[in-house]
């Protein structure tokens, strides 16, 4: 995934997040093996939801339910106090802060000897 948001309400296999360079996945983690063990740790970070994630996720699940009538979405929304703890956020790790570019080299200024300059041109500078 190179951007966007996905909500997964079903099971996921192994190597989740391989190739994920941007975006976020909210995954319902009800498996016996923790979600973090099924993700590519070189490509993604698995974390708990913060308050903003929780609001966003509820909105997305509610929209899914309204558009599809999904029984699964209805059960999750009606039991949100329980299901909320099973959701994880999967996203790429934060980028390191940019490094400052190296300063441009200062151009060397050639020293000009006014007497030498006068002799070479035959006239005053």
Secondary structure, 3 states (H helix, E strand, C coil): CEEEEEEECCCCCCCECCCCCEEEEEEECCCCCCHHHHECCCCCEEECCCHHHHHHHHHHHHHHHHHHCCHHHHHHHHCHHHHHHHEEEEECCCCCCCCCCCCCCCCCCCCCCHHHHHHHHCCCC
